[in-house]
Amino acid sequence: MLHLLYGENDLQREEALAGIVQQAGLTPDLRDLNTEVLEAPATAAALRRACSTIPFLGDVRIVIARELLSQTKGPAAKEIDEIAAYLPDLPPSTILIFCESKALAAKNPVLVQAKKLSANVQGFAVPSAKDLSRWIVERTKMHRSTIDYNAAALLAQNIGPNLRMLDQEIRKLMLYRGDNKPITVEDVQAMAPYIQSADVIFAMVDAIGQRDPRTAATLLHRLLEVGEHPLAIFGMVARQFRLLIQVRWLDDRTMSEPDIAARLKLHPFVTGKIRTQAQHFTPEQLRAAYQLLVDSDLAIKRGLLEPEAALDLLIVQLTSL
């Protein structure tokens, strides 16, 4: 009757939560009547009250406690100790589910107590960059389909550890494929146009690094012609330069490429490409480029420039650094 779900992988953590609620066996109307959600900074007293309430027209009551266990210093630490001390007295009619969006310390009193009580304790970590392709393969299997490893790697390197978006793309690709055959690289390229856009952004930043405004402008307008929104392009360019600054900073401090990928949660292939691009800019030029992005953003938001005009001007400014 006691469950502890924690970790930054909110997709699978929330799926586990939904599964526990479903297994309680309550009909939808009784489930609503017998479910209470406590949000931080709820107290130990509030938790005891919620758990001690008698179920209404049913056999069980569900209490979902969100983010109650993360604060381990100051007054909140005492509350966690009180919660841990209460758990052995949890009424048999109450299903108590702790749901935490961060990893818990091994010495967290509630985690320690939950393990002593043989509770259902599950950690949900976001896969590392090197494990993300395998996660996509396994996730596709869970959805009763298959995907080529190279296709999974293509999704991983272009989307990164956004698990909800990856799951949406897997489902979309399954519908597109529709014949129980493995999802291929060609399927991903056909159904995920943002991947093509990401490749064009990389090429455009390469052209900027080579101080080639004509090629950079051509690539920019290729994106606009296929319907990519100017603000979406601006966001991708800003993200690219933010990564360039981060990778260059870590590289200058002799951090290895695998360590950079792990630190920034990037696919190793993407890290290598960004690391190469970063060498076309000095740290001072990268800071100046980011300031230009900030200035362009403000000009768009204040109505001084239309987004498309701001992008054209930005290309000229960036290639002149």
KETOR-84414 format. One record per residue (C-alpha): x, y, z; residue number from 1; residue in one letter. Coordinates in Angstrom, 1 decimal, padded with zeros to 4 digits. Layout:
residues N
TIMAR     px     py     pz   i aa
TIMAR      X      Y      Z NUM  A
...
This chain:
residues 321
TIMAR     px     py     pz   i aa
TIMAR  000.0  000.0  000.0   1  M
TIMAR  003.1  002.2  000.0   2  L
TIMAR  004.8  003.4 -003.1   3  H
TIMAR  007.8  005.7 -003.7   4  L
TIMAR  008.4  007.0 -007.2   5  L
TIMAR  011.3  009.4 -007.8   6  Y
TIMAR  013.6  010.7 -010.5   7  G
TIMAR  013.7  013.2 -013.4   8  E
TIMAR  012.3  010.8 -016.0   9  N
TIMAR  008.8  012.3 -015.6  10  D
TIMAR  007.4  010.3 -018.6  11  L
TIMAR  007.9  006.8 -017.0  12  Q
TIMAR  007.4  008.0 -013.5  13  R
TIMAR  004.0  009.4 -014.3  14  E
TIMAR  003.1  006.2 -016.2  15  E
TIMAR  004.0  004.2 -013.1  16  A
TIMAR  001.9  006.4 -011.0  17  L
TIMAR -001.1  006.0 -013.4  18  A
TIMAR -000.6  002.2 -013.3  19  G
TIMAR -000.7  002.1 -009.5  20  I
TIMAR -003.9  004.2 -009.5  21  V
TIMAR -005.5  001.9 -012.1  22  Q
TIMAR -004.6 -001.2 -010.2  23  Q
TIMAR -006.4  000.1 -007.1  24  A
TIMAR -009.5 -001.2 -008.8  25  G
TIMAR -011.8  001.8 -008.2  26  L
TIMAR -014.3  002.8 -010.7  27  T
TIMAR -013.7  006.3 -012.2  28  P
TIMAR -016.4  008.0 -010.1  29  D
TIMAR -015.2  006.4 -006.8  30  L
TIMAR -011.6  007.0 -007.8  31  R
TIMAR -012.3  010.8 -007.9  32  D
TIMAR -014.1  010.7 -004.6  33  L
TIMAR -011.3  008.7 -002.9  34  N
TIMAR -008.2  010.4 -004.2  35  T
TIMAR -006.4  013.2 -002.5  36  E
TIMAR -003.3  015.0 -003.8  37  V
TIMAR -001.0  016.8 -001.4  38  L
TIMAR  001.5  019.3 -002.8  39  E
TIMAR  004.6  020.7 -001.1  40  A
TIMAR  004.9  022.2  001.4  41  P
TIMAR  002.2  020.0  003.0  42  A
TIMAR  003.0  019.0  006.6  43  T
TIMAR  003.3  015.6  008.2  44  A
TIMAR  000.1  016.4  010.0  45  A
TIMAR -001.7  017.0  006.7  46  A
TIMAR -000.4  013.7  005.4  47  L
TIMAR -001.6  011.8  008.5  48  R
TIMAR -005.0  013.4  008.2  49  R
TIMAR -005.3  012.5  004.5  50  A
TIMAR -004.2  008.9  005.1  51  C
TIMAR -006.4  008.4  008.1  52  S
TIMAR -009.6  009.4  006.3  53  T
TIMAR -012.0  006.5  005.8  54  I
TIMAR -012.7  005.6  002.1  55  P
TIMAR -016.1  006.7  000.8  56  F
TIMAR -018.3  004.0 -000.6  57  L
TIMAR -015.2  001.9 -001.4  58  G
TIMAR -012.5 -000.3  000.1  59  D
TIMAR -009.4  001.9 -000.6  60  V
TIMAR -008.4  005.5 -000.6  61  R
TIMAR -005.5  006.9 -002.7  62  I
TIMAR -003.2  009.7 -001.3  63  V
TIMAR -000.7  011.1 -003.8  64  I
TIMAR  002.0  013.2 -002.1  65  A
TIMAR  004.0  015.3 -004.6  66  R
TIMAR  007.4  016.9 -003.8  67  E
TIMAR  007.2  016.4  000.0  68  L
TIMAR  010.5  014.7  000.4  69  L
TIMAR  013.0  017.0 -001.5  70  S
TIMAR  013.6  019.6  001.3  71  Q
TIMAR  016.0  018.0  003.8  72  T
TIMAR  017.3  021.1  005.6  73  K
TIMAR  015.7  023.4  008.1  74  G
TIMAR  012.1  022.9  009.3  75  P
TIMAR  011.3  020.7  006.4  76  A
TIMAR  013.8  018.1  007.6  77  A
TIMAR  011.8  017.6  010.8  78  K
TIMAR  008.6  017.1  008.8  79  E
TIMAR  010.3  014.3  006.7  80  I
TIMAR  011.4  012.6  009.9  81  D
TIMAR  007.8  012.7  011.2  82  E
TIMAR  006.5  011.3  007.9  83  I
TIMAR  009.0  008.5  008.0  84  A
TIMAR  008.0  007.7  011.6  85  A
TIMAR  004.3  007.6  010.6  86  Y
TIMAR  004.7  005.1  007.7  87  L
TIMAR  004.5  001.9  009.7  88  P
TIMAR  001.1  003.0  011.0  89  D
TIMAR -000.3  003.6  007.5  90  L
TIMAR -003.9  002.3  007.5  91  P
TIMAR -004.4 -000.8  005.3  92  P
TIMAR -007.2  001.0  003.5  93  S
TIMAR -004.9  003.7  002.2  94  T
TIMAR -002.6  003.6 -000.8  95  I
TIMAR  000.0  006.2 -000.3  96  L
TIMAR  002.1  007.2 -003.3  97  I
TIMAR  005.1  009.6 -002.9  98  F
TIMAR  006.0  011.2 -006.3  99  C
TIMAR  009.2  013.1 -006.5 100  E
TIMAR  010.7  014.8 -009.6 101  S
TIMAR  014.3  014.6 -008.4 102  K
TIMAR  016.5  011.7 -007.2 103  A
TIMAR  016.4  011.2 -003.4 104  L
TIMAR  019.5  010.9 -001.3 105  A
TIMAR  020.2  007.3 -000.1 106  A
TIMAR  019.8  008.5  003.5 107  K
TIMAR  016.5  010.2  003.0 108  N
TIMAR  014.5  009.0  006.1 109  P
TIMAR  011.3  008.2  004.0 110  V
TIMAR  013.3  006.3  001.4 111  L
TIMAR  015.1  004.3  004.2 112  V
TIMAR  011.8  003.6  005.9 113  Q
TIMAR  010.1  002.6  002.7 114  A
TIMAR  012.7  000.0  002.0 115  K
TIMAR  012.5 -001.4  005.5 116  K
TIMAR  008.7 -001.8  004.9 117  L
TIMAR  009.3 -003.6  001.6 118  S
TIMAR  007.4 -000.8 -000.2 119  A
TIMAR  007.3 -000.4 -004.0 120  N
TIMAR  010.4  001.9 -004.5 121  V
TIMAR  011.2  002.9 -008.1 122  Q
TIMAR  013.8  005.3 -009.4 123  G
TIMAR  013.3  006.9 -012.8 124  F
TIMAR  016.5  008.4 -014.2 125  A
TIMAR  016.7  010.1 -017.6 126  V
TIMAR  018.9  007.9 -019.9 127  P
TIMAR  022.4  009.2 -020.6 128  S
TIMAR  023.2  010.4 -024.1 129  A
TIMAR  025.1  007.1 -024.8 130  K
TIMAR  022.1  005.1 -023.6 131  D
TIMAR  019.4  007.1 -025.3 132  L
TIMAR  019.3  005.1 -028.6 133  S
TIMAR  018.9  001.9 -026.6 134  R
TIMAR  016.0  003.5 -024.6 135  W
TIMAR  014.3  004.4 -027.9 136  I
TIMAR  014.6  000.8 -029.1 137  V
TIMAR  013.2 -000.5 -025.9 138  E
TIMAR  010.4  002.1 -025.8 139  R
TIMAR  009.4  001.1 -029.3 140  T
TIMAR  009.3 -002.5 -028.3 141  K
TIMAR  007.0 -001.5 -025.4 142  M
TIMAR  004.6  000.0 -028.0 143  H
TIMAR  004.7 -003.4 -029.8 144  R
TIMAR  006.8 -002.3 -032.7 145  S
TIMAR  010.5 -002.2 -033.7 146  T
TIMAR  013.0  000.4 -034.9 147  I
TIMAR  016.4  000.1 -036.6 148  D
TIMAR  019.2  001.1 -034.3 149  Y
TIMAR  020.4  003.7 -036.7 150  N
TIMAR  017.0  005.2 -036.9 151  A
TIMAR  016.9  005.3 -033.1 152  A
TIMAR  020.3  007.0 -033.1 153  A
TIMAR  019.1  009.6 -035.5 154  L
TIMAR  016.1  010.5 -033.3 155  L
TIMAR  018.4  010.5 -030.2 156  A
TIMAR  021.0  012.8 -031.7 157  Q
TIMAR  018.4  015.4 -032.9 158  N
TIMAR  015.9  015.4 -030.1 159  I
TIMAR  018.1  014.6 -027.1 160  G
TIMAR  016.7  013.5 -023.8 161  P
TIMAR  013.3  015.0 -024.2 162  N
TIMAR  011.5  011.7 -023.5 163  L
TIMAR  008.0  012.9 -024.1 164  R
TIMAR  008.9  014.2 -027.5 165  M
TIMAR  010.7  011.0 -028.3 166  L
TIMAR  007.7  009.0 -027.3 167  D
TIMAR  005.4  011.1 -029.4 168  Q
TIMAR  007.7  010.6 -032.4 169  E
TIMAR  007.8  006.9 -031.9 170  I
TIMAR  004.0  006.7 -031.9 171  R
TIMAR  003.8  008.9 -035.0 172  K
TIMAR  006.4  006.8 -036.8 173  L
TIMAR  004.5  003.6 -035.9 174  M
TIMAR  001.3  005.0 -037.4 175  L
TIMAR  003.2  006.1 -040.5 176  Y
TIMAR  004.8  002.7 -040.9 177  R
TIMAR  001.7  000.7 -040.2 178  G
TIMAR  002.9 -002.6 -041.5 179  D
TIMAR  004.7 -004.2 -038.5 180  N
TIMAR  008.1 -003.7 -040.3 181  K
TIMAR  011.0 -002.0 -038.4 182  P
TIMAR  011.0  001.8 -038.5 183  I
TIMAR  013.9  002.9 -040.7 184  T
TIMAR  016.2  005.9 -041.0 185  V
TIMAR  014.2  006.9 -044.2 186  E
TIMAR  011.0  006.8 -042.2 187  D
TIMAR  012.5  009.1 -039.5 188  V
TIMAR  013.7  011.5 -042.2 189  Q
TIMAR  010.3  011.5 -043.9 190  A
TIMAR  008.2  012.0 -040.8 191  M
TIMAR  010.5  014.2 -038.7 192  A
TIMAR  011.1  017.4 -040.7 193  P
TIMAR  012.7  019.1 -037.6 194  Y
TIMAR  015.6  016.7 -038.2 195  I
TIMAR  016.2  018.2 -041.6 196  Q
TIMAR  015.8  021.6 -040.0 197  S
TIMAR  018.4  020.7 -037.4 198  A
TIMAR  020.8  019.7 -040.2 199  D
TIMAR  020.3  023.0 -042.0 200  V
TIMAR  020.9  024.9 -038.8 201  I
TIMAR  024.2  023.1 -038.3 202  F
TIMAR  025.2  023.9 -041.9 203  A
TIMAR  024.1  027.5 -041.4 204  M
TIMAR  026.3  027.9 -038.3 205  V
TIMAR  029.1  026.3 -040.2 206  D
TIMAR  028.7  028.9 -042.9 207  A
TIMAR  028.7  031.6 -040.2 208  I
TIMAR  031.8  030.2 -038.7 209  G
TIMAR  033.4  030.3 -042.2 210  Q
TIMAR  032.3  034.0 -042.5 211  R
TIMAR  030.2  033.1 -045.5 212  D
TIMAR  027.1  035.3 -045.4 213  P
TIMAR  025.8  034.2 -048.8 214  R
TIMAR  025.6  030.5 -047.9 215  T
TIMAR  024.3  031.3 -044.5 216  A
TIMAR  021.5  033.5 -045.9 217  A
TIMAR  020.7  030.8 -048.5 218  T
TIMAR  020.3  028.2 -045.8 219  L
TIMAR  018.2  030.5 -043.7 220  L
TIMAR  015.7  031.1 -046.6 221  H
TIMAR  015.6  027.4 -047.4 222  R
TIMAR  014.1  026.9 -043.9 223  L
TIMAR  011.7  029.8 -044.4 224  L
TIMAR  010.6  028.5 -047.8 225  E
TIMAR  009.7  025.1 -046.4 226  V
TIMAR  007.4  026.8 -043.8 227  G
TIMAR  009.7  026.9 -040.7 228  E
TIMAR  008.5  029.7 -038.5 229  H
TIMAR  011.1  032.6 -038.1 230  P
TIMAR  010.8  032.5 -034.3 231  L
TIMAR  011.4  028.7 -034.3 232  A
TIMAR  014.5  029.3 -036.5 233  I
TIMAR  015.7  032.0 -034.1 234  F
TIMAR  015.2  029.6 -031.2 235  G
TIMAR  017.3  026.9 -032.9 236  M
TIMAR  020.1  029.4 -033.7 237  V
TIMAR  020.1  030.7 -030.1 238  A
TIMAR  020.3  027.1 -028.8 239  R
TIMAR  023.1  026.3 -031.1 240  Q
TIMAR  025.2  029.3 -030.0 241  F
TIMAR  024.4  028.5 -026.4 242  R
TIMAR  025.8  025.0 -026.9 243  L
TIMAR  028.8  026.4 -028.7 244  L
TIMAR  029.6  028.6 -025.7 245  I
TIMAR  029.2  025.7 -023.3 246  Q
TIMAR  031.2  023.3 -025.3 247  V
TIMAR  034.0  025.8 -026.0 248  R
TIMAR  034.2  026.7 -022.3 249  W
TIMAR  034.5  023.0 -021.3 250  L
TIMAR  036.9  022.2 -024.1 251  D
TIMAR  039.2  025.1 -023.2 252  D
TIMAR  039.4  023.5 -019.7 253  R
TIMAR  040.6  020.2 -021.2 254  T
TIMAR  037.5  018.3 -020.6 255  M
TIMAR  037.3  015.2 -022.9 256  S
TIMAR  034.6  014.9 -025.5 257  E
TIMAR  032.8  012.0 -023.8 258  P
TIMAR  032.8  014.0 -020.5 259  D
TIMAR  031.4  017.1 -022.3 260  I
TIMAR  028.6  015.0 -023.9 261  A
TIMAR  027.7  013.6 -020.4 262  A
TIMAR  027.9  017.0 -018.7 263  R
TIMAR  025.6  018.7 -021.3 264  L
TIMAR  023.5  015.6 -021.9 265  K
TIMAR  024.2  015.7 -025.6 266  L
TIMAR  024.5  012.8 -028.1 267  H
TIMAR  028.3  012.1 -028.7 268  P
TIMAR  027.9  012.7 -032.4 269  F
TIMAR  026.3  016.1 -031.8 270  V
TIMAR  029.0  017.0 -029.3 271  T
TIMAR  031.7  016.3 -031.8 272  G
TIMAR  030.1  018.5 -034.5 273  K
TIMAR  029.6  021.4 -032.0 274  I
TIMAR  033.1  021.0 -030.7 275  R
TIMAR  034.4  021.4 -034.3 276  T
TIMAR  032.2  024.4 -035.0 277  Q
TIMAR  033.3  026.1 -031.7 278  A
TIMAR  036.9  026.2 -033.0 279  Q
TIMAR  035.8  028.8 -035.6 280  H
TIMAR  035.1  031.3 -032.9 281  F
TIMAR  037.1  032.8 -030.1 282  T
TIMAR  035.5  033.0 -026.7 283  P
TIMAR  035.1  036.7 -027.2 284  E
TIMAR  033.4  036.2 -030.5 285  Q
TIMAR  031.0  033.7 -029.0 286  L
TIMAR  030.1  036.2 -026.2 287  R
TIMAR  029.5  038.9 -028.8 288  A
TIMAR  027.4  036.5 -030.9 289  A
TIMAR  025.2  035.8 -027.9 290  Y
TIMAR  024.8  039.5 -027.2 291  Q
TIMAR  023.7  039.9 -030.8 292  L
TIMAR  021.1  037.2 -030.3 293  L
TIMAR  019.8  039.0 -027.1 294  V
TIMAR  019.6  042.3 -029.0 295  D
TIMAR  017.7  040.7 -031.8 296  S
TIMAR  015.3  039.0 -029.4 297  D
TIMAR  014.6  042.4 -027.8 298  L
TIMAR  014.1  044.1 -031.1 299  A
TIMAR  011.6  041.4 -032.2 300  I
TIMAR  009.7  041.6 -028.9 301  K
TIMAR  009.6  045.4 -028.9 302  R
TIMAR  008.2  045.4 -032.5 303  G
TIMAR  011.3  047.2 -033.8 304  L
TIMAR  012.0  044.4 -036.4 305  L
TIMAR  009.9  041.7 -038.0 306  E
TIMAR  011.3  038.3 -037.1 307  P
TIMAR  012.4  037.5 -040.7 308  E
TIMAR  014.2  040.8 -041.1 309  A
TIMAR  015.8  040.3 -037.7 310  A
TIMAR  017.2  036.9 -038.9 311  L
TIMAR  018.6  038.4 -042.1 312  D
TIMAR  020.3  041.2 -040.1 313  L
TIMAR  021.6  038.6 -037.6 314  L
TIMAR  023.3  036.6 -040.4 315  I
TIMAR  025.1  039.8 -041.6 316  V
TIMAR  026.2  040.6 -038.0 317  Q
TIMAR  027.3  037.1 -037.1 318  L
TIMAR  029.4  036.7 -040.2 319  T
TIMAR  031.1  040.0 -039.5 320  S
TIMAR  032.4  039.1 -036.1 321  L
